[in-house]
Amino acid sequence: MRLLCLFVSLLVMGYLWAKEPKFVGVYYADDPPPEMFYMFDWLVLDPHASANVLKKKNLYIKHRRAKLFGYLSIFEISASNPHYKEVKPDWIIGENPYWKEKILDLTKEEVKDFLLKRAKEIVSMGFDGFFLDTLDSYKLALPKERWEEQRKALVEFIRELKRAFPKQKIILNWGFDVIEDVNDLIDGFMVEGLFSKIDFQKGGYRDTTEEERQWLIERLKPIAQKVPVIVVDYVDLPKEREKAKQIAKKIRSLGFIPYVSVKELNVIGIVDTDLVKRRALMFYEPSEPNYYPGFSDPSRLAQPYLEYWGYSVDLWDVTKGKPSFPLWDRYAVLVFWVNSQPTWMEDLILEAIQDGLKVVFIENLPTREQLLKKLDLEVYPSSKEGWKLLEKAPYVGYEVEPSPSFNPVVFPKTGSPLLIYAKGNLRYSPLAVTPWGGYALAGAYIRQLSQEVFVVNPYEFWREVLGEEDVAFEPVTTENGRRILTIHMDGDAFHSKTEVPGYTYSAEVLLKELLQRYPLPHTISLVEAELLLSKERPKLEEIARKIFSLPNVKPASHTFSHPFDWRKIEEKAEGYNLKIPGYKFDLKREILGSVDYVDSLAKPKKVHIFFWSGSANPPKDALELLYEAGLLNLNGGNTTISKKNPYLSSISPLGVDVDGYFQVYAPVMNENVYTNLWTGPFYGYLDVISTYELTDKPYRIKPVAIYYHTYSFSKVASFKALERVYQKVLTWKVIPMYVEDYAWKVLDFRSAVILKSDGHYIVRSGGLIRTLRLKKGLYPDLEKSVGVVGFTIVNGHTYVHLDPSGDYIIKLTDKPKERPYLIDSNGFVEYFEKHANGFRLKLKSYIEVDASVYLPKGCKMNMKRSPDNKEALIDVVCKEE
């Protein structure tokens, strides 16, 4: 009976949620920011402008929260519309004088058919519903006595639309004339300009009059009793940001859903809670044509530390010119790590600071002295002689002492200089935090010795510059208090022979001595051409089928011809892949063709991830092909920090933004690097254990990732080293998962949103990234938070475990309350229900499930396991005080 009640209550909650979205957004420009698909419950988009995201980047939004509504103009069409050429002259009855769009006659069946075709296109693009606009434009073209015929035609069209697409939702914009006739067919009602609106006469925006507001409120109140009412107001953003926030709160207080934007509807609008902006835009300068952005300094040497503090990083090539899209609505910080300074850069810097963004300069400041003075910096003549170190922050001199260039000689008038030199009364600071951001000049952030070494602790520098939010996403290292463990293999040398006694092929050792002995999740790939060209192809394919048939193995492709350099081979350079008679490099054959081949050996399993080969430096079109095919990608990066190489410059970021597509890096590098490019010693992969340790403390920045090639099984030393790595890792508290799971979590990390409300945070995601990190000394209030399963302390920070819902309320406290909670587990949370006296929790693991639960006095736990011990249902009940 209790389960039935729970089921009914969930149905009711789902119904109410579907009827009452909390946040609704509208965006008509190209490429909507990915966070909009997670922040909003309903999102209205221009189908043509958003086509690229919906088709080519659909992977980014596969787990989106938002129901998508495609814009459909009923009575108006612009000359820029791609279907305008289909409009016949006798369909047109007038023109909108404000927008200069043609007004159509809806009484004509041809016009209705035309609109139904557009609706079908919208549905085919993946939209969940329609946003019907320009519903009363006929009044601009016809005398009043002819309005009724158009109104009736509109009612009939909405009915036809619902009959044709019964599952699609419908929002009307300003449909007062038809609401009574169609209120049972629609799901939402929108109006514009309750408190502030577009001023068509004077341009810009204007406040509405009291009379206008009351007229609108009186008509909206009865409608709000039937369907959600969305109010879109317009102000001059970002200049009037505070005004927008107040308007949003007023709209919410009236019982309506607020959204405040600009007339172009090309920004993430303002709602009645503050979006915690967690994206950074880094400007880099390519050193050669077809440059791979993953090699750039900001990506390698700054991005990992911004990600640690919860930021998602995009890259911008300065040779492309000034970004044409708004920055203030989505970015928290702009980072400039460039040598040249295009003319547009100064304006962008000042605009960003004025709009409230942080700006950070690494290695070089702008050269114009006038701009430096606007940044409140004292500027002195450059001189290297006579300076003495006066003061430095505790985290300066982290891996090496500073060696500044004294060019330019600057000192901040405001802010906090972190490194100070003195010469008489003069002061020079090459490293400072300022009210507008900060800077780290040459020799004060990083130095080039035998390799790049950090002058300043980059974790602490970026924390000082950006500030630390109470709640942040951690960079995909931990779930349910356990460190993530992934295992994947590149299929190089699958055909190789082995020295291991009792076996002929390396792949046989992999199968019998590793995969069958260690029931951990593995993703195993093949290089197709190696098998196709082998004289022993039938035997090798038989081994591959046995490997893929194992329950703990998922298949992947490691290309067709194993390109060594994806950029050069795309330029038709020879010698950058395996030699295959008659084969000319073809991107589709390389990627999709090899996936089909592995699918044929792995069936009924399917490939869901593609492993980059060689330098792992894919161009945009290669990533675009994968995203459009719905395939994940992995490999690249160079995380090899170890006791032999203990420098932070050997830690890579989560991946790299390649012209709008994200390449996910391997969390830790493979044995090829640890064995000096397979020249020996062949037991060198043992050093990866210290990599895992150094990326765990004092800052947990990477998961545990075991990554190798088939040739590790060709030699006894390398195979034994790999075994010892497995054995060591299994003594730690880890949560094993497939690399596909990890890659999905990385993408979710980049899109998830945090909103700050009065007294709590709202966190929204695709439900895949399930760990938050709190500022030291803070804990989740387990009674008042929603979706919080428990927490664990890692390096002094509280790591919060989340359920799979993707929708959370986080209330904080400085003292944890005496409630039961999950401390840690190697299983994923499948289900979580909190009640007054405890909770019910279902866990599922890829191995035998294990969990630790905090039980206050008077609480008891009952755990029921599945027959294979991979699932557990935990009930905790506490006595009432």
C-alpha positions in Angstrom: 0.0 0.0 0.0 2.9 2.4 0.9 4.5 1.8 -2.5 1.2 2.5 -4.2 0.8 5.7 -2.3 4.3 6.7 -3.2 3.7 5.9 -6.9 0.5 8.0 -6.9 2.3 10.9 -5.1 5.1 10.8 -7.7 2.5 10.9 -10.5 0.8 13.9 -8.9 4.1 15.6 -8.4 5.1 14.9 -12.0 1.7 16.3 -13.2 2.1 19.4 -11.1 5.6 19.9 -12.3 4.5 19.5 -15.9 1.8 22.1 -15.4 3.8 24.5 -13.2 7.3 25.0 -14.6 9.4 27.1 -12.2 11.6 28.7 -14.8 10.8 29.5 -18.5 13.3 31.0 -20.9 13.2 32.5 -24.3 16.2 32.7 -26.7 16.1 33.5 -30.4 19.8 33.8 -31.4 22.1 31.1 -32.8 23.5 28.4 -30.6 21.7 28.8 -27.3 24.1 28.5 -24.3 24.1 24.9 -23.0 23.2 25.9 -19.5 19.8 27.2 -20.7 18.8 23.6 -21.4 19.3 22.7 -17.8 18.3 25.9 -16.0 14.9 26.2 -17.5 11.9 23.8 -17.4 10.5 25.2 -20.6 12.7 26.9 -23.2 11.4 28.8 -26.2 13.8 28.7 -29.2 13.9 29.9 -32.8 14.0 26.6 -34.7 16.2 28.0 -37.4 18.7 29.7 -35.1 18.9 26.6 -32.8 19.2 24.0 -35.6 22.9 23.6 -35.2 22.6 22.7 -31.5 19.7 20.4 -32.0 21.3 18.5 -34.9 25.0 18.7 -34.6 25.4 19.3 -30.8 22.5 17.2 -29.6 24.9 15.2 -27.5 25.3 18.2 -25.2 21.7 18.4 -24.4 20.7 14.7 -24.5 20.0 14.7 -20.8 18.4 18.2 -20.8 15.8 19.2 -18.3 14.0 21.7 -20.5 11.0 21.0 -22.6 11.7 22.8 -25.9 9.1 24.9 -27.6 9.7 25.9 -31.3 8.8 29.4 -32.3 6.0 29.5 -34.8 4.7 32.9 -36.1 1.1 32.5 -37.1 0.1 35.8 -38.8 3.6 37.2 -39.7 6.5 36.2 -41.8 9.8 38.1 -42.4 11.7 38.2 -45.7 14.6 36.6 -43.9 12.6 33.5 -43.1 14.0 30.6 -45.2 10.4 29.7 -46.3 9.4 33.2 -47.3 9.8 32.3 -51.0 6.9 29.9 -50.6 4.5 32.7 -49.6 2.1 33.6 -52.4 1.1 37.3 -53.0 -2.6 36.7 -52.3 -1.7 35.3 -48.8 -0.5 38.8 -47.7 -3.1 41.2 -46.2 -0.7 43.8 -44.8 2.6 44.6 -43.0 3.6 45.1 -39.3 5.0 48.7 -39.2 7.2 47.9 -36.2 8.9 44.7 -37.4 8.4 45.2 -41.2 7.0 41.7 -41.5 4.2 40.6 -43.9 0.8 39.7 -42.3 -0.9 36.6 -43.6 -4.5 35.7 -44.2 -5.3 32.7 -42.0 -8.7 32.1 -43.5 -6.9 30.6 -46.5 -6.5 26.9 -46.3 -3.1 27.2 -48.1 -1.8 29.3 -45.3 -2.9 26.8 -42.7 -1.2 24.0 -44.6 1.9 26.1 -44.9 2.0 26.6 -41.1 1.3 22.9 -40.4 4.3 22.0 -42.6 6.4 24.3 -40.4 5.0 22.7 -37.3 5.9 19.2 -38.7 9.5 20.5 -39.3 9.6 21.8 -35.7 8.6 18.4 -34.3 11.1 16.6 -36.5 13.9 18.7 -35.0 13.1 17.3 -31.6 10.9 20.1 -30.1 8.4 19.1 -27.4 5.9 21.8 -28.3 5.1 25.0 -30.1 5.2 28.6 -29.1 2.6 30.4 -31.1 3.3 34.1 -31.7 1.8 37.1 -33.6 -1.7 35.9 -32.7 -3.4 39.3 -33.2 -1.3 40.9 -36.0 -4.4 40.7 -38.3 -5.6 43.8 -36.3 -2.8 45.8 -37.9 -4.0 45.0 -41.4 -7.7 44.7 -41.4 -10.7 46.9 -40.3 -12.3 45.9 -37.0 -15.4 44.3 -38.7 -13.1 41.7 -40.3 -11.3 40.7 -37.2 -13.7 38.0 -36.2 -13.1 35.8 -39.3 -9.4 35.8 -38.6 -10.0 35.0 -34.9 -12.2 32.0 -35.8 -9.6 30.9 -38.3 -7.0 31.0 -35.5 -9.1 28.9 -33.1 -9.6 26.3 -35.8 -5.9 26.3 -36.7 -4.9 25.6 -33.0 -7.4 22.8 -32.9 -6.0 21.4 -36.2 -2.5 21.7 -34.7 -3.4 19.8 -31.6 -5.1 17.1 -33.7 -2.0 16.7 -35.9 0.4 16.7 -32.9 -1.5 15.6 -29.8 1.7 15.0 -27.7 3.1 18.4 -28.3 2.6 21.2 -25.8 1.4 24.6 -26.8 2.1 28.1 -25.4 0.2 31.1 -26.7 1.8 34.5 -26.7 -0.8 37.3 -26.1 -3.7 35.1 -27.1 -6.4 36.9 -25.2 -8.8 36.7 -28.1 -8.8 32.9 -28.3 -8.0 31.7 -24.8 -11.6 30.9 -23.8 -12.0 28.8 -26.9 -8.7 26.8 -26.6 -7.8 26.8 -22.9 -8.2 23.0 -22.8 -5.7 22.6 -25.6 -2.9 24.7 -24.4 -0.2 24.3 -21.7 0.9 27.9 -21.1 0.1 31.5 -21.8 2.7 34.3 -22.3 2.5 38.0 -22.3 5.2 40.7 -22.7 5.7 44.0 -21.0 4.0 43.9 -17.6 6.4 46.4 -15.8 8.8 47.3 -18.6 8.5 46.9 -22.3 10.0 47.7 -25.7 9.4 51.3 -26.7 8.6 51.1 -30.4 8.1 54.8 -30.8 11.3 56.1 -29.2 13.4 53.0 -29.3 14.8 51.3 -26.3 12.6 50.5 -23.4 10.0 52.1 -21.1 8.2 51.5 -17.9 4.6 50.6 -18.3 1.9 52.9 -16.8 -0.1 51.8 -13.8 -3.2 51.6 -16.0 -1.4 49.3 -18.4 -0.2 47.1 -15.6 -3.6 46.8 -13.9 -5.4 46.1 -17.3 -2.9 43.2 -17.9 -3.0 41.8 -14.4 -6.8 41.7 -14.3 -6.8 39.6 -17.4 -4.0 37.3 -16.5 -5.2 36.3 -13.0 -8.1 34.2 -14.3 -5.9 32.6 -16.9 -3.3 31.7 -14.3 -6.0 29.6 -12.5 -6.1 27.3 -15.6 -2.5 27.3 -17.1 0.9 28.7 -16.1 1.3 32.3 -17.1 4.7 33.5 -18.2 5.5 37.2 -18.2 8.4 38.4 -20.3 9.6 42.0 -19.6 12.3 43.9 -21.4 15.0 46.2 -19.9 18.4 47.6 -20.9 20.7 44.7 -19.9 23.2 44.4 -18.4 23.0 48.1 -17.4 19.6 47.6 -15.6 20.4 44.2 -14.1 19.2 45.2 -10.6 16.0 46.6 -12.1 15.5 43.3 -13.9 15.9 41.4 -10.7 13.3 43.5 -8.9 10.9 43.2 -11.8 11.3 39.4 -11.8 10.5 39.2 -8.1 7.4 41.4 -8.6 6.2 39.1 -11.4 6.7 36.0 -9.2 4.8 37.6 -6.3 1.8 38.0 -8.6 1.7 34.3 -9.2 3.3 34.4 -12.7 6.6 33.0 -14.1 9.1 35.8 -14.7 11.7 36.2 -17.5 13.4 39.5 -18.1 15.5 40.0 -21.2 16.5 42.4 -24.1 14.4 43.0 -27.2 16.7 40.8 -29.3 16.2 37.8 -26.9 19.8 36.8 -27.4 20.9 36.5 -23.7 20.3 34.3 -20.7 17.5 36.4 -19.2 17.0 37.3 -15.6 14.7 35.3 -13.3 13.9 35.8 -9.6 17.0 33.8 -8.5 20.6 34.6 -9.4 22.4 32.4 -11.8 25.9 31.6 -10.4 28.0 32.1 -13.6 30.5 29.3 -13.7 31.9 29.6 -17.2 35.2 31.1 -18.2 36.3 32.4 -21.6 40.1 32.1 -22.3 41.7 33.9 -25.1 44.7 32.3 -26.8 46.9 33.0 -29.8 47.6 30.2 -32.3 51.3 29.7 -33.2 50.6 28.1 -36.6 47.7 27.5 -39.1 45.3 24.7 -38.1 46.5 25.0 -34.5 45.2 22.6 -31.9 43.7 24.6 -29.0 44.6 21.8 -26.5 48.3 22.8 -26.9 47.6 26.4 -25.9 49.0 27.8 -22.6 45.7 28.8 -21.1 44.2 25.4 -21.7 47.2 23.5 -20.3 48.2 25.8 -17.5 45.1 27.6 -16.3 42.1 25.6 -17.2 42.7 22.6 -14.8 42.6 25.0 -11.8 39.5 26.9 -12.9 37.8 23.5 -13.3 38.9 22.5 -9.8 36.9 25.5 -8.5 33.9 24.5 -10.6 34.3 26.5 -13.8 33.6 25.3 -17.3 36.1 26.7 -19.7 35.7 27.8 -23.3 38.5 28.9 -25.6 38.6 31.8 -28.1 41.2 32.2 -30.9 42.0 35.9 -31.0 42.7 35.8 -34.7 38.9 35.2 -35.2 38.3 38.8 -34.0 36.0 40.0 -31.2 33.2 37.6 -30.1 30.0 38.6 -31.7 27.7 37.2 -28.9 27.0 38.6 -25.5 29.5 37.6 -22.7 28.0 39.2 -19.6 25.1 36.8 -19.3 27.1 33.5 -19.3 30.7 34.2 -18.4 32.1 35.0 -15.0 35.7 35.7 -16.1 37.7 36.5 -19.2 41.3 35.3 -19.3 43.8 36.8 -21.7 47.0 34.8 -22.3 48.2 36.4 -25.6 51.1 38.3 -27.0 49.4 40.4 -29.7 46.7 42.8 -28.8 44.1 43.4 -31.5 42.4 46.8 -31.6 39.1 45.4 -30.4 40.6 43.9 -27.3 40.7 47.1 -25.3 37.0 47.8 -25.8 36.2 44.3 -24.9 38.2 44.5 -21.6 36.5 47.7 -20.5 33.1 46.5 -21.5 33.6 43.3 -19.6 34.7 45.1 -16.4 31.8 47.5 -16.7 29.4 44.6 -17.1 30.7 42.9 -13.9 32.9 40.2 -15.3 36.4 39.5 -13.9 39.3 40.0 -16.2 42.6 38.2 -15.8 45.9 38.7 -17.7 48.6 36.0 -17.7 52.2 36.7 -18.8 51.3 40.1 -20.5 49.3 43.2 -19.6 47.9 45.4 -22.3 50.6 47.7 -23.7 48.6 51.0 -23.8 49.5 53.0 -20.8 46.1 54.8 -21.0 44.3 51.5 -20.5 46.5 50.5 -17.6 45.6 53.7 -15.9 41.9 52.9 -16.5 42.6 49.6 -14.7 43.9 51.7 -11.7 47.5 50.6 -12.2 50.5 52.8 -11.5 53.0 52.6 -14.4 56.7 53.3 -14.0 59.6 53.3 -16.5 60.9 49.7 -17.1 64.1 49.0 -15.2 65.6 45.7 -14.0 68.3 47.1 -11.7 68.0 47.9 -8.0 64.8 46.0 -7.1 64.6 44.0 -3.9 62.0 41.5 -2.9 59.9 43.1 -0.2 56.9 40.8 0.3 55.2 37.7 -1.1 52.1 35.8 -0.4 52.5 32.4 1.3 51.7 30.5 -1.9 54.2 32.3 -4.1 57.4 30.3 -4.7 55.3 27.1 -4.9 57.5 25.0 -7.2 60.1 27.7 -8.0 60.9 31.2 -6.9 59.7 34.1 -9.0 61.9 35.7 -11.7 60.0 38.7 -13.0 60.9 40.6 -16.1 60.2 44.1 -14.7 58.6 45.0 -17.9 56.2 46.7 -17.5 56.7 48.0 -14.0 53.3 48.4 -12.5 51.6 48.5 -9.1 47.9 48.3 -8.3 46.4 51.3 -6.6 43.6 49.0 -5.2 43.4 45.3 -4.5 46.0 42.9 -3.1 49.5 42.7 -4.5 50.7 39.1 -3.9 54.4 39.8 -4.8 56.1 43.1 -4.1 59.5 44.4 -5.1 60.9 47.8 -3.8 63.4 50.3 -5.2 63.5 53.3 -3.0 60.0 54.6 -2.8 58.9 52.7 -5.9 56.8 49.5 -5.7 56.4 46.9 -8.3 54.0 43.9 -8.3 54.1 41.4 -11.1 51.3 39.4 -9.4 48.2 40.9 -8.0 44.5 40.5 -7.3 42.5 43.6 -8.2 38.8 44.6 -7.9 38.4 43.9 -11.6 40.2 40.5 -11.5 44.0 40.3 -11.5 47.2 39.6 -13.4 50.3 37.4 -13.3 53.2 38.7 -15.4 56.0 36.8 -17.0 58.1 35.0 -14.3 55.4 35.4 -11.7 52.9 32.7 -12.7 55.0 30.0 -14.4 58.7 29.6 -15.4 60.3 27.5 -18.1 63.1 25.4 -16.7 63.7 21.8 -17.8 59.9 22.0 -18.0 57.2 24.5 -17.0 57.0 25.0 -13.2 54.6 27.1 -11.2 55.8 30.2 -9.3 52.4 30.6 -7.7 50.2 27.8 -6.4 47.6 28.0 -9.2 44.8 26.6 -7.1 45.1 29.4 -4.5 45.8 32.1 -7.1 42.6 31.4 -9.0 40.6 31.0 -5.8 41.8 34.5 -4.8 41.0 36.0 -8.2 37.6 34.5 -8.7 36.4 34.1 -5.1 35.1 30.9 -3.8 31.3 30.2 -3.9 29.8 28.2 -1.0 28.6 25.5 -3.5 30.5 24.3 -6.5 30.6 21.3 -8.8 33.8 19.3 -8.3 35.7 18.2 -11.5 34.4 14.7 -11.9 36.6 12.9 -9.5 34.2 11.6 -6.9 30.8 10.0 -6.5 29.1 9.0 -3.3 32.3 9.9 -1.4 34.4 7.4 -3.4 37.0 8.3 -6.0 35.9 7.4 -9.5 37.8 4.5 -11.1 37.7 4.0 -14.9 39.6 1.5 -17.1 40.0 1.6 -20.8 42.3 0.2 -23.4 43.4 1.5 -26.8 43.5 -1.5 -29.2 47.0 -0.9 -30.6 48.9 -4.1 -31.3 45.9 -6.3 -30.7 47.5 -8.7 -33.2 50.9 -8.8 -31.3 52.4 -12.0 -29.9 53.2 -12.3 -26.2 56.2 -13.4 -24.1 53.8 -14.4 -21.3 54.1 -18.2 -20.9 51.2 -20.3 -22.1 49.8 -17.8 -24.6 50.4 -16.9 -28.2 48.6 -13.5 -28.5 48.7 -10.5 -26.2 44.9 -10.3 -26.6 44.6 -13.8 -25.1 46.5 -12.6 -22.0 44.1 -9.6 -21.8 41.1 -11.9 -22.0 42.2 -14.7 -19.6 44.5 -13.0 -17.1 42.8 -9.7 -16.7 39.2 -9.3 -17.9 38.1 -12.6 -16.6 39.9 -12.3 -13.3 38.9 -8.7 -12.5 35.1 -8.2 -12.9 35.6 -4.4 -13.1 34.0 -2.4 -15.9 36.3 -2.2 -18.9 36.0 -0.4 -22.2 38.1 -2.2 -24.9 38.8 -0.8 -28.3 40.2 -2.1 -31.6 42.2 -0.5 -34.5 40.3 -2.0 -37.4 43.1 -2.0 -40.0 45.4 -4.0 -37.7 42.9 -6.9 -37.7 42.0 -6.6 -41.4 45.6 -6.7 -42.5 46.6 -9.5 -40.3 47.1 -13.0 -41.7 45.6 -14.3 -38.5 42.5 -12.2 -38.7 39.9 -15.0 -38.0 41.7 -16.0 -34.8 42.0 -12.4 -33.7 38.4 -11.6 -34.4 37.4 -14.7 -32.5 39.3 -13.4 -29.4 37.7 -10.0 -29.9 34.2 -11.5 -29.9 35.0 -13.4 -26.7 36.2 -10.2 -25.1 33.2 -8.2 -26.1 30.9 -11.0 -24.9 32.1 -10.6 -21.3 29.5 -8.9 -19.0 32.1 -6.4 -17.7 33.3 -5.2 -21.1 31.9 -2.5 -23.4 33.2 -2.0 -27.0 34.9 1.1 -28.5 36.6 2.0 -31.7 40.2 3.2 -31.8 39.9 4.3 -35.4 40.4 2.5 -38.8 44.0 3.4 -39.6 45.3 4.9 -36.3 46.1 8.5 -37.4 49.2 9.7 -35.6 48.4 13.4 -36.1 44.8 14.3 -36.9 45.5 17.8 -38.1 48.3 16.9 -40.5 46.6 13.9 -42.0 43.5 16.0 -42.6 45.8 18.3 -44.6 46.6 15.2 -46.8 50.0 14.8 -45.4 51.4 11.3 -45.8 53.0 9.1 -43.2 50.7 10.0 -40.4 48.7 6.7 -40.2 49.2 3.0 -40.7 50.0 2.1 -44.3 47.0 0.5 -45.9 47.1 -0.4 -49.6 44.8 1.7 -51.6 43.4 3.7 -48.6 43.2 7.4 -48.7 42.3 9.1 -45.5 38.5 9.5 -45.1 37.1 11.0 -41.9 33.8 9.1 -42.1 35.6 5.8 -42.9 38.0 6.4 -40.1 35.4 7.1 -37.5 31.9 5.8 -38.5 33.3 2.9 -40.6 35.5 1.6 -37.7 32.6 1.9 -35.3 30.5 -0.3 -37.7 33.3 -2.8 -37.8 33.6 -3.1 -34.0 29.8 -3.2 -33.7 29.8 -6.3 -36.0 32.2 -8.1 -33.6 30.5 -7.0 -30.4 26.8 -7.5 -31.3 24.3 -7.3 -29.7 26.4 -4.7 -27.9 27.0 -1.3 -29.6 29.9 1.2 -29.6 29.0 4.4 -27.8 32.5 5.9 -27.5 35.4 6.6 -29.8 39.0 6.8 -28.6 41.3 9.3 -30.4 44.6 7.9 -31.6 48.2 9.3 -31.9 48.5 12.9 -30.8 44.7 12.9 -30.1 44.4 16.4 -31.6 41.2 16.2 -33.6 39.9 19.0 -35.8 36.4 20.5 -35.4 34.9 18.4 -38.3 36.0 15.1 -36.6 34.4 16.1 -33.3 31.3 17.4 -35.2 30.9 14.0 -36.9 31.0 12.2 -33.6 28.5 14.6 -31.9 26.1 14.4 -34.8 26.3 10.6 -34.7 25.6 10.6 -30.9 29.0 9.1 -30.1 31.1 10.1 -27.1 34.8 10.7 -27.4 37.8 10.2 -25.2 41.6 10.5 -25.1 44.2 13.2 -25.2 45.7 15.3 -22.4 48.9 14.6 -20.6 48.3 13.9 -16.9 51.6 12.3 -15.9 52.5 14.0 -12.7 54.5 11.5 -10.5 57.2 11.3 -7.9 59.7 11.4 -10.7 57.9 14.3 -12.3 56.1 16.1 -9.5 55.1 19.3 -11.3 51.6 20.6 -11.7 52.2 21.4 -15.4 51.8 17.7 -15.9 48.1 17.8 -15.0 45.7 18.3 -17.9 42.2 19.7 -17.8 39.0 17.6 -18.3 39.3 18.2 -22.0 39.4 21.0 -24.5 36.8 23.2 -26.3 37.6 22.7 -30.0 35.6 25.4 -31.9 32.4 24.7 -29.8 32.8 20.9 -29.5 34.3 19.4 -26.4 37.0 16.8 -26.5 37.1 14.7 -23.3 40.6 13.8 -22.2 41.7 10.6 -20.7 41.9 11.4 -17.0 45.4 10.0 -16.6 47.9 9.0 -19.4 48.8 5.4 -20.4 51.8 3.1 -20.1 53.3 4.3 -23.3 54.4 7.5 -21.6 55.4 5.8 -18.3 57.7 3.5 -20.3 59.4 6.3 -22.2 57.4 5.7 -25.4 57.7 1.9 -25.0 61.5 1.9 -24.9 61.6 0.7 -21.3 61.8 0.1 -18.5 58.6 -1.9 -19.3 57.6 -2.0 -15.7 57.4 1.8 -15.8 53.6 1.9 -15.5 54.0 1.3 -11.8 54.8 5.1 -11.5 51.1 5.7 -12.3 50.3 4.9 -8.7 52.1 8.0 -7.6 50.1 9.9 -10.2 46.9 8.8 -8.5 48.3 9.9 -5.2 49.5 13.3 -6.3 46.2 14.1 -8.0 44.3 13.2 -4.8 46.1 15.2 -2.1 46.2 18.0 -1.2 43.7 18.8 -4.0 41.6 16.0 -5.5 41.7 17.0 -9.2 41.6 13.6 -11.0 39.9 10.3 -10.7 41.8 7.0 -10.7 42.1 6.0 -14.4 43.8 2.8 -15.5 44.6 3.3 -19.2 46.8 1.0 -21.4 47.3 -0.6 -24.8 47.1 -4.3 -25.9 50.9 -4.3 -26.2 51.1 -4.2 -22.4 50.4 -7.9 -22.5 53.2 -8.6 -24.9 55.9 -8.5 -22.2 56.0 -10.1 -18.8 57.3 -7.0 -17.1 54.6 -4.7 -18.4 51.8 -7.2 -17.7 53.0 -7.7 -14.1 53.2 -4.0 -13.6 49.7 -3.6 -14.8 48.5 -6.3 -12.5 50.1 -4.6 -9.5 48.4 -1.4 -10.5 45.0 -3.2 -10.4 45.8 -4.8 -7.1 46.9 -1.5 -5.5 43.9 0.4 -6.7 41.5 -2.2 -5.3 42.8 -1.5 -1.8 41.4 2.0 -2.1 37.9 3.2 -1.7 36.8 3.7 -5.3 33.6 3.6 -7.3 34.2 1.8 -10.6 32.4 3.0 -13.7 32.8 2.7 -17.5 34.6 5.5 -19.2 31.4 6.2 -21.0 29.8 7.1 -17.6 32.8 9.4 -16.9 32.5 11.1 -20.3 28.8 11.8 -19.8 29.6 13.3 -16.4 32.2 15.6 -17.9 29.6 16.9 -20.4 27.1 17.3 -17.5 29.7 19.2 -15.5 30.0 21.7 -18.3 26.3 22.3 -18.7 24.9 22.1 -15.1 23.8 25.2 -13.3 23.7 26.6 -9.8 21.3 29.4 -8.9 21.5 31.3 -5.6 18.2 32.1 -3.9 17.3 33.6 -0.6 18.9 31.3 2.0 19.6 28.3 -0.3 21.0 27.2 -3.7 19.1 25.6 -6.6 21.2 23.1 -8.5 20.2 21.7 -11.8 21.9 19.2 -14.1 21.2 16.1 -16.3 21.4 14.0 -13.1 24.8 12.6 -14.2 27.2 14.9 -12.2 26.2 14.0 -8.7 28.8 15.5 -6.4 29.1 19.1 -5.0 32.0 20.5 -3.1 31.3 23.0 -0.3 33.5 25.7 1.1 35.5 24.4 4.1 33.4 24.5 7.3 30.1 24.2 5.6 27.7 21.2 5.5 24.4 20.4 3.8 21.3 20.8 6.0 20.0 17.3 5.6 16.5 18.2 6.8 15.9 21.1 4.6 17.9 20.2 1.5 16.3 18.2 -1.3 18.0 15.5 -3.3 21.0 15.2 -0.9 21.8 11.6 0.0 24.8 12.3 2.3 28.3 13.7 2.5 32.0 12.9 3.0 35.0 15.1 4.0 37.8 15.1 1.4 40.9 17.2 2.0 38.9 19.4 4.4 36.1 20.1 2.0 32.6 18.6 2.3 31.7 16.5 -0.8 27.9 16.3 -1.1 26.3 13.2 -2.7 23.2 13.8 -4.9 20.4 11.6 -6.1 19.8 11.0 -9.8 17.0 13.6 -10.2 19.1 16.4 -11.5 17.0 18.9 -9.5 18.3 19.9 -6.0 17.8 22.4 -3.3 20.9 22.9 -1.1 20.5 24.5 2.3 23.8 25.0 4.2 24.7 24.9 7.8 28.0 25.3 9.7 27.1 22.4 12.0 25.8 19.1 10.6 22.5 17.9 12.2 22.0 14.5 13.8 20.4 12.7 10.9 21.3 9.5 9.2 23.1 9.8 5.8 25.2 7.9 3.3 28.9 8.4 4.1 30.2 6.7 1.0 29.6 3.8 -1.4 30.9 2.1 -4.5 27.4 2.0 -5.9 25.3 4.5 -7.8 22.2 5.9 -6.2 19.2 4.5 -8.1 16.5 5.8 -5.8 16.4 7.9 -2.7 13.4 8.8 -0.5 13.9 10.9 2.6 11.2 10.7 5.4 10.9 12.2 8.8 12.5 9.3 10.6 15.1 8.2 8.1 15.4 7.3 4.5 15.2 4.5 1.9 18.1 4.2 -0.6 18.7 1.9 -3.5 22.3 1.4 -4.6 23.6 -0.4 -7.7 27.3 -1.2 -8.4 29.2 -2.8 -11.2 30.8 -5.0 -8.5 29.7 -6.2 -5.1 28.0 -3.2 -3.5 29.5 -1.7 -0.4 28.3 1.3 1.6 28.9 3.2 4.9 26.0 4.9 6.6 26.1 7.3 9.5 23.6 6.2 12.1 22.8 8.5 15.0 21.8 7.1 18.3 18.4 5.4 18.1 18.7 4.7 14.3 18.7 1.2 12.8 19.6 0.1 9.3 18.3 -2.8 7.3 20.1 -3.8 4.1 18.7 -6.2 1.5 21.0 -7.4 -1.2 20.3 -8.8 -4.6 21.4 -12.4 -5.4 24.5 -11.2 -7.2 25.3 -8.7 -4.4 25.5 -5.8 -6.9 22.3 -4.1 -5.7 21.3 -3.1 -2.2 18.1 -1.6 -0.7 18.8 0.2 2.5 16.2 1.3 4.9 17.1 3.5 7.9 14.6 4.2 10.6 15.2 6.3 13.7 13.1 6.4 16.9 11.1 9.6 17.3 12.4 11.7 20.2 
